[in-house]
Amino acid sequence: MNALPRPADASRDALGRPLRDLRLSVIEACNFRCPYCMPADRVPDDHGLDSAARLSFDEIERLVRGFARAGVRKLRLTGGEPLLRRGLPDLVARLAAIDGLDDIALTTNGSLLASQARALRDAGLHRLTVSLDTLDPARFAALSGGRGDLAGVVRGLDAAGDAGFAQVKLNCVVQRGVNDADVLPLVAFARERGHVMRFIEYMDVGTCNGWDATRVVPSADLRDAIHARWPLHALDPQYRGEVAARYGFDDGAGEVGFVSSISAPFCGDCHRARVSADGRLFTCLFAADGADLRPWLGDDAGFDRRLADLWQARGDRYSELRAGPRPSRRRVEMFLVGG
């Protein structure tokens, strides 16, 4: 693979962190209304952008090429629910042809996956992550705002396996008194199917999810409960900036991971940028505002300078400052920039 020229200033932010990972929202709409992300009583069905306001596939390709020139090697497509974006496999094929990208992944709620898994794999998608907060059908329906069908998601996972996605990651946001009793059944499900569970601490992302610290279940508690049932051992990070603490099962049946933004913040190694469906760059999941990149998409040199300037000025470390004295402030909603 050919090395790409890289703007000198784009490689490190104000805290010395490189730019290596882009999370790109292809659509802000979603067919679920999960309470921790897009609660139905706070986000109306017509909240979304006009389709003309979203980046076109041509604009997305130019944007991703610019990020690749700046050093990005990992791309994750997000939403909203990205499988709602028409022609998504065509976009994946275009992005898979960009020199410098080592990994292209997609995060989905899985509800539309059964009909698209094969096309996504054939287009060049490397990895899939599916959100799965419970295996109880009634609780699943409730946690999707009354709009999700667990059986449909399981069919999507089956289709992903048939299409060649050998190891799907399953993301579960754990809330005390809501779905903490589902943790061990989810681990058993993942072990049986060869998937990888990721348990995510309930975070104060955005301003509409009614976040309450008392509903946070620390990852250490989950790890201990899982270890008591299936002994675990710590695994080394696969790369700098990996957000999940990974543990392997002693019996060899895969691994489990924990994302601990509340109890063990990891801002120090964060090398992720996020871009919304309308082309705004957010340098942190907890940022209040984004910088519009769209005006620079027709000028590679101008785009490179703009991205370098924005990244060099980045000093975000919200999770590390959360517990200290700070003024309350608005934060971008998670469904606009992905998780």
TAQUINOR-V619486 format. One record per residue. N is the residue number from 1. RES is the residue in one letter. D_FIRST is the distance of its C-alpha to the first C-alpha in Angstrom with 1 decimal. Layout:
BEGIN
((N;RES;D_FIRST) (N;RES;D_FIRST))
END
This chain:
BEGIN
((1;M;0.0) (2;N;3.8) (3;A;6.5) (4;L;9.2) (5;P;12.8) (6;R;14.9) (7;P;18.7) (8;A;20.5) (9;D;22.9) (10;A;20.8) (11;S;19.4) (12;R;22.8) (13;D;25.8) (14;A;29.4) (15;L;29.4) (16;G;26.2) (17;R;24.0) (18;P;20.4) (19;L;19.0) (20;R;16.4) (21;D;17.9) (22;L;19.3) (23;R;22.1) (24;L;22.9) (25;S;26.3) (26;V;26.5) (27;I;30.2) (28;E;33.0) (29;A;35.4) (30;C;35.9) (31;N;38.2) (32;F;39.1) (33;R;41.2) (34;C;40.3) (35;P;42.7) (36;Y;40.3) (37;C;38.0) (38;M;39.9) (39;P;43.5) (40;A;45.5) (41;D;48.4) (42;R;46.3) (43;V;43.7) (44;P;45.3) (45;D;43.8) (46;D;43.5) (47;H;41.6) (48;G;38.4) (49;L;37.1) (50;D;38.0) (51;S;35.2) (52;A;34.9) (53;A;34.2) (54;R;31.0) (55;L;27.7) (56;S;27.1) (57;F;23.9) (58;D;23.1) (59;E;23.8) (60;I;21.7) (61;E;18.7) (62;R;19.3) (63;L;20.0) (64;V;16.8) (65;R;14.7) (66;G;16.9) (67;F;16.4) (68;A;12.6) (69;R;13.4) (70;A;15.8) (71;G;13.6) (72;V;14.1) (73;R;11.8) (74;K;14.5) (75;L;16.5) (76;R;19.9) (77;L;22.2) (78;T;25.8) (79;G;29.2) (80;G;32.2) (81;E;31.4) (82;P;28.2) (83;L;29.3) (84;L;32.1) (85;R;29.7) (86;R;30.3) (87;G;27.4) (88;L;25.0) (89;P;23.0) (90;D;22.5) (91;L;21.0) (92;V;18.7) (93;A;17.4) (94;R;16.8) (95;L;15.1) (96;A;12.8) (97;A;11.4) (98;I;10.4) (99;D;6.9) (100;G;6.9) (101;L;9.4) (102;D;9.3) (103;D;12.9) (104;I;15.4) (105;A;19.0) (106;L;22.5) (107;T;25.9) (108;T;28.9) (109;N;32.6) (110;G;32.2) (111;S;35.1) (112;L;33.3) (113;L;30.6) (114;A;32.5) (115;S;32.2) (116;Q;28.6) (117;A;26.7) (118;R;25.9) (119;A;24.8) (120;L;22.5) (121;R;20.9) (122;D;20.6) (123;A;19.0) (124;G;16.0) (125;L;17.7) (126;H;16.7) (127;R;19.8) (128;L;23.3) (129;T;25.9) (130;V;29.5) (131;S;32.4) (132;L;35.3) (133;D;38.2) (134;T;40.8) (135;L;41.8) (136;D;45.2) (137;P;45.5) (138;A;48.1) (139;R;46.3) (140;F;43.0) (141;A;44.9) (142;A;46.4) (143;L;43.1) (144;S;41.5) (145;G;44.5) (146;G;46.2) (147;R;43.5) (148;G;41.4) (149;D;41.9) (150;L;40.7) (151;A;40.9) (152;G;38.6) (153;V;35.9) (154;V;36.4) (155;R;36.0) (156;G;32.7) (157;L;31.6) (158;D;32.8) (159;A;30.9) (160;A;27.6) (161;G;28.2) (162;D;29.0) (163;A;25.9) (164;G;23.7) (165;F;23.2) (166;A;24.2) (167;Q;25.0) (168;V;26.1) (169;K;26.9) (170;L;30.4) (171;N;31.4) (172;C;35.1) (173;V;36.8) (174;V;39.9) (175;Q;43.2) (176;R;46.3) (177;G;49.0) (178;V;46.7) (179;N;44.3) (180;D;44.3) (181;A;46.2) (182;D;43.2) (183;V;40.9) (184;L;41.9) (185;P;42.0) (186;L;38.5) (187;V;37.3) (188;A;39.1) (189;F;37.6) (190;A;34.0) (191;R;34.8) (192;E;36.4) (193;R;33.5) (194;G;30.6) (195;H;29.6) (196;V;28.9) (197;M;31.6) (198;R;31.0) (199;F;34.2) (200;I;34.2) (201;E;37.1) (202;Y;38.9) (203;M;37.9) (204;D;39.7) (205;V;37.0) (206;G;38.6) (207;T;42.3) (208;C;43.5) (209;N;43.0) (210;G;46.1) (211;W;44.3) (212;D;46.7) (213;A;45.8) (214;T;48.3) (215;R;46.1) (216;V;43.2) (217;V;42.8) (218;P;41.2) (219;S;38.2) (220;A;40.1) (221;D;42.9) (222;L;40.6) (223;R;38.9) (224;D;42.4) (225;A;43.6) (226;I;40.7) (227;H;41.0) (228;A;44.7) (229;R;43.9) (230;W;40.7) (231;P;40.2) (232;L;36.9) (233;H;35.0) (234;A;32.5) (235;L;28.8) (236;D;26.5) (237;P;24.1) (238;Q;20.6) (239;Y;19.2) (240;R;21.0) (241;G;22.8) (242;E;23.2) (243;V;26.4) (244;A;27.9) (245;A;29.8) (246;R;29.1) (247;Y;31.7) (248;G;31.6) (249;F;34.7) (250;D;36.5) (251;D;37.1) (252;G;33.4) (253;A;33.5) (254;G;30.4) (255;E;30.3) (256;V;31.6) (257;G;30.5) (258;F;32.4) (259;V;31.6) (260;S;34.4) (261;S;34.4) (262;I;38.2) (263;S;39.1) (264;A;36.1) (265;P;34.2) (266;F;30.7) (267;C;30.2) (268;G;29.4) (269;D;25.8) (270;C;25.2) (271;H;22.0) (272;R;22.4) (273;A;23.1) (274;R;24.9) (275;V;25.5) (276;S;28.5) (277;A;28.8) (278;D;30.4) (279;G;27.7) (280;R;29.2) (281;L;27.2) (282;F;28.8) (283;T;27.8) (284;C;29.6) (285;L;30.8) (286;F;34.3) (287;A;34.1) (288;A;36.9) (289;D;35.4) (290;G;32.1) (291;A;31.0) (292;D;30.5) (293;L;27.2) (294;R;28.1) (295;P;29.9) (296;W;26.7) (297;L;24.5) (298;G;25.5) (299;D;24.5) (300;D;21.0) (301;A;22.4) (302;G;25.3) (303;F;23.2) (304;D;21.1) (305;R;24.4) (306;R;26.0) (307;L;23.4) (308;A;23.4) (309;D;27.2) (310;L;27.4) (311;W;25.1) (312;Q;26.7) (313;A;30.1) (314;R;29.3) (315;G;31.7) (316;D;32.1) (317;R;33.3) (318;Y;35.7) (319;S;35.7) (320;E;36.7) (321;L;39.5) (322;R;40.7) (323;A;43.6) (324;G;44.9) (325;P;47.1) (326;R;45.3) (327;P;46.5) (328;S;45.7) (329;R;43.3) (330;R;41.8) (331;R;38.4) (332;V;36.0) (333;E;36.5) (334;M;33.9) (335;F;33.9) (336;L;32.7) (337;V;29.5) (338;G;28.8) (339;G;29.4))
END
